[in-house]
Amino acid sequence: MTAKLFRRYFGLHARRVAVRPQMPWHLRAIAVVFLAAALGGLAWIGYDALLAPVASAGEPADGRMVGLKDDNARLEAEVHGLKSEFSVLERQLQIERATNADLARQVKSLSEENARLREDIALVQAISATDATAEGVKVSSVRVEPNALAGEYNYRIVLLQTGARTKPFQGSYELVVNLVQDGKRTGMTVPAPAERDERAYQLDFRVHQRIDGTFRVEPGAVVRSIQVRVFEGGRSQPKAMQTVTLS
């Protein structure tokens, strides 16, 4: 019996016994309070550490905001000043353009007047030098210039009657335009056959007649020369001819 009890409590099959040290309750309470205080302190330190960068970053952010507002106000003032300067320069440019355009018109008008005076002088000289015994008509001058519109040309012709001029010269005129288009030589007649009887192409003068007109060619065509033909009455053969080369 004694051996069985011994094996039961001290043998291989004996029950396991846990040995726990006994702590007084007041020590356990102090340990819990200390642990709670430590955790609370750690939490407060962590919270303060997190807020510190935000607080330290907040002050420069306010300063940068003030600086940005100042920069914005300065830039707005500069933009306003530049707009004012641009408005002044734009008005000055408009005035200069208007002045230049007016000067260009005056120069063009003076050039045209100068050309007319030259033609008049040449006409007077031609009339003075005309043989009073040779009856007929002559082409005193021909001027052909391209217009601002593409393919359009202006021309001016001055005709002069020679001889005694006892009666007016009556007839018509036409232009034979020689040009190059698409690399090929071609030509056209002004006026067209259907327009020959129009008043603009009729002649009736005793001493001289100045003719101003316009003709057009196809875009891309290059006018090489123009031949002026003057017809008397209803005759088919020209009474006078003159050719002007442009290019």
C-alpha positions, 0 to 999 in steps of 0.5 A, a space after each residue: 500500500 505504501 509502495 503504491 502511494 509512493 509510485 502514485 505521487 513520485 513515480 513516472 505516472 505521478 500527477 504534474 504539479 504547477 508551482 506558482 509564487 504567491 504575490 500579494 494583491 497590493 503589489 499586483 495593484 501597484 504593478 497594474 497602475 505602473 503599467 497603465 501609467 507607462 502605457 499612457 505616457 508612451 501614448 502621450 509621447 507618441 501623440 506629441 511626436 506626431 503633432 510636433 511636425 504638423 505644428 512646426 510645418 503649419 507656421 511656414 505654410 502660413 508664411 508661404 501663403 502670405 508670400 504667395 499672396 504678395 507675389 500674386 498681387 505684385 504680378 497682377 500689378 505688373 500685368 496691369 501695367 504691361 496691359 496699359 503699356 501694350 494699349 499705348 503701343 497698340 494705339 501708336 502702332 495704329 496711328 503709324 499704320 494709318 499715317 503710313 497708309 496715308 503717305 502710301 496713298 499720297 505717294 501713289 497719287 503723286 506718282 500717277 500725277 507725275 506719270 500723267 504730266 509726263 504723258 501730257 508733256 510727251 503728247 504736247 511735244 509729239 503734237 508739236 513735232 507732227 508733220 502737218 502734211 502726213 495725214 494719219 494716226 499714231 500711237 503716242 504712248 502705251 503703258 501697261 501695269 499689273 493690278 493688285 488683283 491676280 491676273 488683272 492689268 491696267 493699261 493707258 494708251 494715248 493716240 494722236 492724229 497727224 496731218 492737218 486734222 481737218 476732220 475727227 478720226 473715227 474708228 476702234 482699237 484692240 489689244 493682242 495679248 501674247 502670254 505664256 500659260 502652262 509652259 505654252 505660248 498663247 494669246 488673247 484679244 481685247 475686246 473679244 469679238 462679241 464686244 468690238 462694237 462696244 462704246 468703250 473701244 470706239 475712237 472719235 478725236 480730232 487731236 488726241 485721245 487718252 484711253 484707260 482700260 483693264 483686262 484679265 488673264 487666267 491665274 498663272 499666265 504670264 503676259 509677255 507683250 501687248 500689241 495695240 492696233 488702231 482701225 479706221 472706220 470699219 476697215 479690217 486692216 489696222 491703221 497704226 500698230 505698236 508693241 510693248 514688251 512686259 517681260 
